[in-house]
Amino acid sequence: MNLGGPGFECALPGSGTTGWIKVAFEKGYQVLLLDQRGTGLSSQISAETLDALFETDEEKANYLTHFRADSIVRDCETIRKQLTEGRSEKEEQRITLLGQSFGGFCITTYLSLFPQSIQHAYITGGVPPLVDTPDKVYRALYPRILKKNKLYYKKFPQDVARVRRIHEFLSNNEVTLPNSGTLSVRRFLQLGIAFGGAGGYDSLHNIVQAAASDLDRIQKLSYRTLSMIQESQSWDANVIYAILHEAIYCQANQSSHWSAERLLSEEPFATDFQWRLEDLKPDQPVYFTGETIYPFMFDDFAELRPLKHIANLLAEKRWGQLYDTEALNKLDGPLTAGVSYFDDMYVDRELSEHTAGEINGFQQWITNEFAHNGLRADPERVLSYLIKLARGDEGYNR
């Protein structure tokens, strides 16, 4: 089981047996929760841990090249061999995989590298695009983010003026967050990442409303509001998420070259995402960005600042293969199924459909019932249905 990211550990289950774990137990599985390397109880990555291990930024950057899906998968394969040692029957040596979001990216790499090790594979909201750079991903993503912005302002039309006022305040004032990070205009606009999750419109509206109220009452942002904003952004606590996010889309000896930033100067949609006060037209809505990584973050986020040069080195790094399309085409054994969400802001559905077509025997379920959170919103139904898809009714009723 691998949840989200890159750069996020597996959350421990709550008390009692519920959700997807209940389904897994009912099907006779033993469950292993894997903290991907660099997270949780694994070899956690931060500026402090890197300083303790290495002297130069070049050494640190080289170390961080070993924290993508191919390395995570090899960790899991090593664990699988240890757990199944001594078992004679081939079926008893295989494992079943469940991956949410980036976990699905890891599963697709696993299917490329070690298909003989897998009995079944279930992907939720994470059938990855088979691309060599993030450019194609972001060209599809920015228009989806724009659509989400328009839906947000349709739901909360008064927030058009509120966000413009916050934008103006941040443009004219230097604002420091509780952990010494900087709340710039661009950082504030990254709160649009919430649009991809359940309740995201409401959670962002609460922050906008609180900030606008602060400016009305005390002409600055309160500690409470600043704390809300800081806690809504996870990059300080999960630095791999910022450092390697674009790298998860790179292969075939290609680099990311700060794709999200670069496309804002190359593509027509760039005019919709304005953060300079002088570039805004009168009454133009200020549009938020989403799950997009930019160089400025390594100035504004306190925990990312020491990693700025490392991030620049990795943005120019030419990366090796993550997926083997020929191997995926020829899969004969692992029974795989995945759910893709029709209007998912984080993982493009059309790119996922193309990938699903490249995985021999893959059963894809496309639904608009959930945003990116089906496994959390209705875990028993989602996993049960994926098992049914992959195995057929006979396997489902075992």
C-alpha positions in Angstrom: 0.0 0.0 0.0 1.5 3.4 -1.1 -0.3 6.7 -0.5 0.2 9.9 -2.4 3.0 12.1 -3.2 5.8 11.8 -3.9 7.0 12.5 -0.4 4.1 11.3 1.8 4.1 8.4 4.2 1.3 5.9 4.7 -1.2 7.0 7.3 -1.8 4.4 10.1 -5.3 3.0 10.2 -7.6 4.2 12.9 -8.9 2.1 15.7 -11.1 -0.8 14.6 -11.2 -2.5 11.2 -12.9 -0.3 8.7 -12.5 1.1 5.2 -10.3 -0.5 2.6 -8.4 -2.5 5.3 -11.7 -4.2 6.3 -12.2 -5.3 2.7 -8.6 -6.5 2.5 -9.0 -8.6 5.7 -12.3 -10.0 4.5 -10.5 -11.2 1.3 -7.9 -12.9 3.4 -5.0 -10.5 3.0 -2.3 -9.6 5.4 -1.6 -5.8 5.0 1.8 -4.1 4.8 1.8 -0.3 4.9 4.9 0.9 3.1 6.4 4.3 3.9 8.1 5.2 0.6 11.8 5.9 1.1 12.4 9.4 2.5 9.1 9.5 4.4 7.5 8.5 7.7 9.6 5.9 9.5 11.8 5.4 6.5 15.0 7.5 5.9 13.2 10.8 6.2 14.4 13.6 4.0 14.9 17.2 5.2 17.5 19.9 4.9 18.8 18.8 8.4 19.1 15.1 7.4 20.9 15.9 4.2 23.3 18.2 6.0 24.1 15.3 8.4 24.9 13.0 5.5 26.7 15.1 2.9 28.9 18.2 2.6 28.0 19.5 -0.9 24.8 20.3 -2.7 26.0 18.1 -5.6 26.3 15.1 -3.3 22.8 15.8 -1.8 21.3 16.1 -5.3 22.8 12.8 -6.4 21.4 11.1 -3.2 18.0 12.4 -4.0 18.0 10.8 -7.5 17.4 7.6 -5.6 13.9 8.5 -4.3 11.7 8.1 -7.3 9.3 5.3 -8.1 11.9 2.9 -9.5 13.8 3.0 -6.2 10.6 2.7 -4.1 9.6 -0.3 -6.1 13.0 -2.0 -5.6 12.6 -1.5 -1.9 9.2 -3.2 -2.0 10.5 -6.0 -4.1 13.3 -6.6 -1.6 10.7 -6.8 1.2 8.5 -9.1 -0.9 11.4 -11.5 -1.2 12.1 -11.5 2.5 8.4 -12.1 3.4 7.9 -14.9 0.9 11.3 -16.7 1.5 10.8 -20.4 1.7 7.4 -20.5 0.0 7.5 -23.0 -2.8 4.4 -22.3 -4.9 4.8 -19.5 -7.3 1.4 -18.0 -6.4 2.3 -17.9 -2.7 5.4 -15.8 -3.6 3.4 -13.0 -5.2 1.9 -9.9 -3.6 -1.1 -7.8 -4.3 -0.7 -4.1 -4.6 -3.0 -1.2 -3.7 -1.8 2.3 -4.7 -3.5 5.7 -4.2 -2.4 8.6 -6.4 1.4 8.5 -6.7 1.1 4.9 -5.3 -0.5 4.1 -8.7 2.5 5.6 -10.5 4.7 3.2 -8.4 2.5 0.2 -9.2 2.9 0.9 -12.9 6.7 1.0 -12.5 6.4 -2.3 -10.5 4.4 -3.8 -13.4 7.2 -2.7 -15.8 10.0 -4.1 -13.7 8.7 -7.1 -11.7 5.4 -8.3 -13.2 6.1 -11.9 -12.1 6.0 -10.7 -8.5 2.5 -9.4 -8.6 -0.7 -11.4 -8.1 -3.2 -8.5 -8.4 -2.8 -4.7 -8.6 -5.4 -2.0 -7.8 -4.9 1.7 -8.6 -7.0 4.5 -7.2 -6.8 7.9 -8.8 -3.2 7.3 -10.0 -2.9 5.7 -13.5 0.1 7.7 -14.6 0.7 9.4 -17.9 3.3 7.7 -20.0 5.2 10.9 -20.8 8.9 11.7 -20.9 8.6 15.2 -19.4 6.0 17.1 -17.3 5.2 19.5 -20.2 2.3 17.4 -21.6 1.0 16.9 -18.1 1.0 20.7 -17.3 -0.5 21.6 -20.7 -3.5 19.5 -19.7 -3.4 20.6 -16.1 -3.5 24.4 -16.4 -6.8 24.5 -18.3 -8.3 22.2 -15.7 -7.1 24.5 -12.9 -8.7 27.4 -14.8 -12.0 25.5 -15.0 -11.8 24.9 -11.2 -11.2 28.6 -10.6 -14.3 29.6 -12.5 -16.4 27.1 -10.6 -15.0 28.4 -7.4 -15.9 32.0 -8.2 -19.3 30.9 -9.4 -19.9 29.4 -6.0 -18.5 32.3 -4.1 -18.8 35.4 -6.4 -18.0 37.8 -3.5 -14.5 36.2 -3.3 -13.5 37.9 -6.6 -13.2 41.2 -4.8 -11.9 39.6 -1.6 -9.0 37.8 -3.4 -8.1 40.9 -5.4 -7.9 42.9 -2.1 -5.7 40.2 -0.6 -3.6 40.1 -3.7 -3.1 43.9 -3.5 -2.2 43.7 0.2 0.4 41.0 -0.4 1.8 42.8 -3.4 2.5 45.9 -1.3 3.5 44.3 2.0 6.1 41.7 3.1 4.3 39.1 5.2 6.0 36.5 7.3 4.4 33.3 8.3 4.7 31.7 11.8 7.6 29.4 10.7 9.5 32.3 9.1 8.3 31.5 5.6 7.2 34.3 3.3 3.5 34.7 2.2 4.0 36.2 -1.2 1.2 36.6 -3.8 2.3 33.5 -5.6 2.5 31.4 -2.5 -1.0 32.5 -1.5 -2.3 31.6 -5.0 -1.0 28.1 -4.5 -3.9 27.5 -2.1 -5.8 26.5 -5.3 -4.3 23.0 -4.8 -7.3 22.4 -2.6 -9.6 22.5 -5.6 -8.7 18.9 -6.4 -10.0 17.5 -3.1 -13.3 17.0 -1.6 -14.5 20.2 0.1 -11.7 22.1 -1.4 -13.8 25.1 -2.6 -15.2 25.5 0.9 -11.8 25.2 2.7 -10.3 27.9 0.4 -13.3 30.1 0.8 -12.9 29.9 4.6 -9.3 31.2 4.3 -10.2 33.9 1.9 -13.0 35.1 4.1 -10.8 35.1 7.2 -8.1 37.0 5.4 -10.5 39.6 4.0 -12.1 40.0 7.5 -8.6 40.6 8.9 -7.9 43.3 6.4 -11.3 45.0 7.2 -10.7 44.9 11.0 -7.0 45.3 11.6 -5.5 46.1 8.2 -3.2 43.1 8.3 -3.4 39.3 8.4 -3.8 37.8 11.9 -1.7 35.1 13.3 -4.7 32.7 13.1 -5.1 33.3 9.4 -1.4 33.0 8.7 -1.4 29.8 10.6 -4.3 28.5 8.6 -2.5 29.2 5.4 0.7 27.7 6.5 -1.0 24.5 7.7 -2.9 24.2 4.3 0.4 23.9 2.4 2.4 20.7 3.0 5.7 21.4 1.2 7.6 22.5 4.3 6.9 19.1 6.0 7.2 17.0 2.9 10.1 18.5 1.0 10.4 15.6 -1.5 7.0 16.7 -2.8 8.5 19.9 -4.0 12.0 18.7 -5.0 10.9 15.6 -7.0 7.4 16.3 -8.1 8.3 17.2 -11.6 10.9 14.4 -11.8 8.2 11.8 -11.4 7.2 12.6 -15.0 10.7 12.5 -16.4 12.3 9.6 -18.3 14.0 8.8 -21.6 17.0 11.0 -20.6 14.9 14.1 -20.2 14.9 16.8 -17.6 12.0 18.8 -16.2 13.7 22.2 -16.6 11.1 23.8 -14.3 8.2 22.8 -16.6 5.3 24.5 -14.7 7.2 27.8 -14.6 8.4 27.6 -18.2 5.0 26.9 -19.7 3.6 30.0 -18.0 5.8 32.0 -20.4 5.2 29.8 -23.5 1.5 28.9 -23.5 -1.6 31.0 -24.3 -3.2 30.1 -20.9 -0.4 32.1 -19.2 -2.4 35.3 -19.4 -5.1 33.8 -17.1 -2.6 33.3 -14.3 -1.4 36.7 -13.3 0.3 37.5 -10.0 1.8 40.9 -10.7 -0.5 43.7 -9.6 0.3 45.8 -12.7 -0.7 42.9 -15.1 -4.2 42.6 -13.7 -7.0 44.2 -15.7 -9.7 46.1 -13.8 -12.2 43.6 -12.2 -10.2 40.6 -13.6 -10.5 37.6 -11.2 -7.2 36.5 -9.7 -6.8 32.8 -10.5 -5.2 30.3 -8.2 -2.7 27.7 -9.3 -2.8 24.0 -8.3 -0.4 21.1 -7.9 2.3 23.0 -9.7 5.9 23.4 -8.5 7.8 26.7 -9.1 11.4 27.9 -8.4 10.0 30.8 -6.1 8.9 28.2 -3.6 12.6 27.7 -2.6 12.6 31.3 -1.5 9.2 31.5 0.2 9.0 28.2 2.1 11.2 28.2 5.1 12.1 24.5 4.9 12.8 24.6 1.2 15.2 27.5 1.3 18.3 25.5 2.1 17.4 23.2 -0.8 17.2 25.8 -3.5 20.5 24.9 -5.3 19.7 21.2 -5.0 16.3 21.8 -6.6 17.9 23.7 -9.5 20.4 20.8 -10.0 17.6 18.3 -10.1 15.5 20.4 -12.5 18.4 20.0 -15.0 19.0 16.3 -14.2 18.4 13.9 -17.1 16.4 10.9 -15.8 16.2 7.2 -16.7 13.2 5.1 -17.4 10.3 4.6 -15.1 8.0 2.6 -17.4 8.5 -0.1 -20.0 5.7 0.2 -22.4 6.7 -3.0 -24.2 6.6 -5.0 -20.9 3.2 -3.4 -20.0 1.8 -4.4 -23.5 2.9 -8.0 -22.9 1.6 -8.4 -19.3 0.3 -12.0 -18.8 -0.4 -12.8 -15.2 -1.1 -9.8 -12.9 -4.8 -9.0 -12.9 -5.0 -5.2 -12.7 -7.8 -2.7 -12.3 -7.9 1.0 -11.6 -10.4 3.9 -11.0 -9.9 7.2 -12.7 -12.0 10.2 -11.7 -13.7 12.1 -14.6 -12.8 15.6 -13.4 -9.6 14.8 -11.4 -7.5 17.9 -11.1 -4.3 16.1 -10.1 -4.2 13.2 -12.6 -5.5 13.8 -16.1 -8.2 11.3 -17.1 -7.4 11.3 -20.8 -3.7 10.6 -20.2 -4.7 7.9 -17.8 -7.0 6.3 -20.3 -4.2 6.1 -22.8 -2.0 4.4 -20.2 -4.7 2.0 -19.3 -4.8 1.0 -23.0 -1.1 0.2 -22.9 -1.4 -2.2 -19.9 -2.5 -5.6 -21.2 -5.6 -6.8 -19.3 -6.1 -3.6 -17.4 -9.7 -3.0 -16.3 -10.4 0.7 -15.9 -13.4 2.2 -14.0 -14.1 5.9 -14.8 -16.5 7.7 -12.5 -17.5 11.3 -11.6 -18.7 10.3 -8.1 -15.5 11.4 -6.5 -12.8 14.1 -6.9 -9.4 12.4 -6.2 -10.5 10.8 -3.0 -12.6 7.7 -3.7 -10.5 5.5 -1.5 -11.1 7.9 1.4 -14.7 8.9 0.7 -16.1 5.4 0.1 -13.2 2.9 0.6 -15.2 -0.3 1.0 -17.1 0.3 -2.2 -14.1 1.4 -4.3 -11.8 -1.4 -3.4 -14.5 -4.0 -3.5 -15.5 -2.9 -7.0 -11.8 -2.9 -8.2 -11.4 -6.4 -6.9 -14.5 -7.4 -8.8 -13.3 -5.8 -12.0 -9.9 -7.4 -11.9 -10.9 -10.9 -10.8 -14.4 -11.3 -12.2 -17.4 -12.4 -10.1 -15.9 -15.8 -9.2 -12.8 -14.3 -7.8 -14.8 -11.5 -6.1 -16.9 -14.0 -4.2 -14.1 -16.2 -3.0 
